[in-house]
Amino acid sequence: MAQEFVNCKIQPGKVVVFINPTCPYCWKTQEILNQLPIKQGLREVVVAAVDIAATNHTNEIQHYVKQLMGARMVPRVFIGKDCIGRCSDLVTMQQSWELLTWLKQIGVLQ
């Protein structure tokens, strides 16, 4: 169940972040993603926050995330099928302009 849940969320051309709404790092990650210059009308389609605490399978999802990336912690940010990491990784990518480069490659920037 967890593998199917996670794999159906991460797709080419999308930015997906797995979150727990009580986590301050998840809030910061969402704040960064919400500030991105995504094309008009695409934000809800392209950038998705997936609340794993809202499911009945939080532990299973975190276990699968650990299998994929070596840690259970959220947030976990995916650009397309690639996991770029956690909040600190997203901040580093944003500061170095690497984040905008990735988003240009998937064609979602204004």
C-alpha positions as CSV (number, residue, x, y, z in Angstrom):
1,M,0.0,0.0,0.0
2,A,2.7,2.5,1.0
3,Q,4.8,1.8,-2.1
4,E,1.8,2.3,-4.4
5,F,0.8,5.5,-2.5
6,V,4.2,7.1,-2.7
7,N,4.9,6.0,-6.3
8,C,1.6,7.4,-7.6
9,K,2.4,10.8,-6.1
10,I,5.9,11.2,-7.6
11,Q,5.5,11.9,-11.3
12,P,7.5,13.5,-14.1
13,G,6.8,17.3,-14.3
14,K,5.7,17.6,-10.7
15,V,7.2,18.8,-7.5
16,V,5.9,16.7,-4.5
17,V,6.8,17.1,-0.9
18,F,5.8,14.5,1.7
19,I,5.0,16.3,4.9
20,N,3.7,16.1,8.4
21,P,1.7,19.2,9.3
22,T,3.2,19.5,12.8
23,C,6.8,19.6,11.5
24,P,8.3,23.1,11.3
25,Y,10.7,22.0,8.6
26,C,7.7,20.9,6.5
27,W,6.2,24.4,6.9
28,K,9.5,26.0,5.8
29,T,9.7,23.7,2.8
30,Q,6.1,24.5,1.7
31,E,6.9,28.2,2.2
32,I,9.9,28.0,-0.2
33,L,7.9,26.0,-2.8
34,N,5.0,28.5,-2.6
35,Q,7.3,31.3,-3.4
36,L,8.5,29.7,-6.7
37,P,7.6,31.5,-9.9
38,I,5.4,28.6,-11.2
39,K,3.4,29.2,-14.4
40,Q,0.0,30.8,-14.0
41,G,-2.6,28.1,-13.3
42,L,-0.1,25.3,-12.8
43,R,0.7,25.7,-9.1
44,E,-2.0,23.3,-7.8
45,V,-1.1,20.8,-10.6
46,V,2.6,21.0,-10.3
47,V,3.4,21.5,-6.6
48,A,1.8,19.1,-4.2
49,A,2.1,18.7,-0.5
50,V,1.2,15.2,0.6
51,D,0.2,15.0,4.3
52,I,1.3,11.5,5.4
53,A,-0.3,12.0,8.8
54,A,-3.7,12.2,7.1
55,T,-3.5,8.6,6.0
56,N,-4.0,5.5,8.1
57,H,-0.6,4.2,6.9
58,T,1.9,6.9,8.2
59,N,4.4,4.3,9.6
60,E,4.3,2.2,6.4
61,I,4.8,5.3,4.2
62,Q,7.7,6.4,6.4
63,H,9.2,2.9,6.2
64,Y,9.0,2.9,2.4
65,V,10.5,6.4,2.3
66,K,13.3,5.0,4.4
67,Q,13.8,2.2,1.9
68,L,14.0,4.8,-1.0
69,M,16.1,7.4,0.7
70,G,17.7,6.0,3.8
71,A,15.7,8.0,6.3
72,R,12.1,8.2,7.5
73,M,12.1,11.9,8.2
74,V,9.9,14.4,6.4
75,P,9.8,16.6,4.6
76,R,11.0,14.7,1.5
77,V,11.0,16.7,-1.7
78,F,10.8,15.2,-5.2
79,I,11.2,16.9,-8.5
80,G,9.8,14.5,-10.9
81,K,11.0,11.0,-9.9
82,D,14.2,12.4,-8.3
83,C,14.3,12.9,-4.5
84,I,16.3,16.1,-3.9
85,G,16.2,15.6,-0.1
86,R,14.9,17.5,2.9
87,C,14.3,21.1,3.8
88,S,18.0,21.9,4.2
89,D,18.7,20.5,0.8
90,L,15.9,22.6,-0.7
91,V,17.3,25.7,0.9
92,T,20.8,25.0,-0.4
93,M,19.4,24.4,-3.9
94,Q,17.4,27.6,-3.7
95,Q,20.4,29.7,-2.6
96,S,22.6,28.3,-5.4
97,W,19.9,28.7,-8.1
98,E,20.0,25.0,-8.7
99,L,16.4,24.7,-7.8
100,L,15.3,27.1,-10.5
101,T,17.5,25.1,-13.0
102,W,15.7,21.9,-12.1
103,L,12.3,23.6,-12.4
104,K,13.2,25.0,-15.8
105,Q,14.1,21.6,-17.0
106,I,10.6,20.3,-16.2
107,G,9.1,23.4,-17.8
108,V,7.0,24.8,-15.0
109,L,8.5,28.2,-14.5
110,Q,6.9,31.5,-15.7
